[in-house]
Amino acid sequence: MSLVLALVAAASAQDFGYVAIMQQARSALVAGDYKTAKTLLTAAEAAAPTSSSPLAEQDIANLPFYRGLIEWRAGDKDNAALNWWRKVLVIAPQFEPDKELLPEVDGQDVLYALRGEVRNYDQFATGIPDDMGDTLIFIDGKRLTIDDMLSAGRHLVQLRCADGNFVGSWYDYGQAPADYAVLCTGGTYLSATTGKPPKVDKKAEKAAAAAAAKAAKEAEAKAKADAKAAAEAQAKADTEAAEKAAADKAAADKLAAEKAAADKAAADKATADKATADKAAADKAAADKATADKAAADKATADKATADKATADKASADKASADKASADKAAADKATADKAAADKAAADKAAADKATADKAAADKAAADKIAADKVAASKATAEKDKGGVDIPAVLMMVGGGGLLAGAAGMNFVVVEPAYTAMFEANENPGTMSQNTADAWQARYDFGRYGTLALAGGGLALLGAGVVVQLVEDSPVVILPNGFAVTGRW
């Protein structure tokens, strides 16, 4: 397994492109070898357009960042370093610096401050055609459209051509290339300022080739070393595995022998224990049988004695039951005779009571008739003497009507205006103060309860007048068993 991993690592080390060179440049910066770092950055700049896949925006922006970092370390913090870092922000406006390479807070603050300056640079349209067919265009690692804008400055343009190959070129945007797809046919972009192809940096190409060769040599040496180390590790692992297998087998054999001896001893003990248990079980079975036989004989004797006693008890109970039945019949006959005598006496008494009550009722009816005749005569005389209307009844009804009119007036003058004012205040909040609202509420409550009181009093007085008018004469008549009120209703 270790050998396989080593071979995979060695194979992956064969990527000698832009990213690999930038990693070597970073290692040189960490080590403080700025001369080597400069050479590697020149090689990386030449290698970027030849990458076989789109490069990430961060990786592209790291190129001017590392160059600015070298100038910062060299002491040119006010000019060269800032110019390189402006190029960083042209490519990646939200670039975050590598804080391991630039731990100084003042350096980080300088880079962040440049964001606002670069944000004000002139913006140019990408000029990417709407239809590029199967060709894909990447600018600084991103797929853009004709509507996107770029800050003035240098950007990396990469194309995946219709045949699947990747081509690229650095381009200084002041205006878009006249024909993006010219790279796919072996052409180059003309400079927006000179109208000529960009100047080829032979030194950069040579440095890039040298860096790639060096990286290839180092990767090959590392792959051989990794393969040798993997083989040695595998051999050591195989030896250790064989030794462990032998030790494990010996231990397993010893355990098997010990287990066999223990199993035999356990089997012998189990056989002896079973024989002892079988003898004990047989002895117990014999003893249990003898005990059971004796118990059965004792039970038979006891059952016979119980049956004899039950027979005697039944005969005694039958005799007692017969005697009780005779006594119960004699008592029932006597009770029947006593009830018949009592019923006759009660019937005689009820007949006598009814005769007395009937006589009293007849006497009362005669007396009531005499009294009624007397009342009728008195009423006729009163009706004859009385003429005109009942003045008190009329006054009571007039007073009741007045109270009802007052209730209507109270409702119209007090209740209705107060209710209207409160309703409008609820419909239009903010048009009435709290004190005014409380005053209207108090007026509404006073008018409402006053109206109810006047209406209730008027109805009561009016009803009383009607009753007095209807009952024109209401004499009280004393009767033998009470009193009565008579009159014309």
Buried (B, 14 or more C-beta within 10 A) or exposed (E): EBBEEBBEBBEEBEEBBBBBBBBBBBEBBEEEBBEBBBBBBBBBBBBBBEBEEBBBBBBBBBBBBBBBBBBBBEEBBEEBBBEBBBBBBBBBBEBEBBEEBBEEEEBBEBBEEBBEEBEEBEEBBBBBBEEBEEBBBBBBBEEBEEEEEBBBBEBBBBBBBEEEEBBBBBBBBEEBBEBBBBBBEEEBBBBBEEEEEBEEEEEBBEBBEBBBEBBBEEBEEBBEEBBEEBEEBBEEEEEEEEEEEEEEEEEEEEEEEEEEEEEEEEEEEEEEEEEEEEEEEEEEEEEEEEEEEEEEEEEEEEEEEEEEEEEEEEEEEEEEEEEEEEEEEEEEEEEEEEEEEEEEEEEEEEEEEEEEEEEEEEEEEEEBEEBBEEBEEBBEEBEEEEEEEBEEBEEBBEBBBBBBEBBEEBBEEBBEBBBEBBEEBEEEEEEBEEEEBEBBBEBBEBBBEBBEBBBEBBBEBBEBBBEBBEBBEEEEBEEEEEEEEBEEE
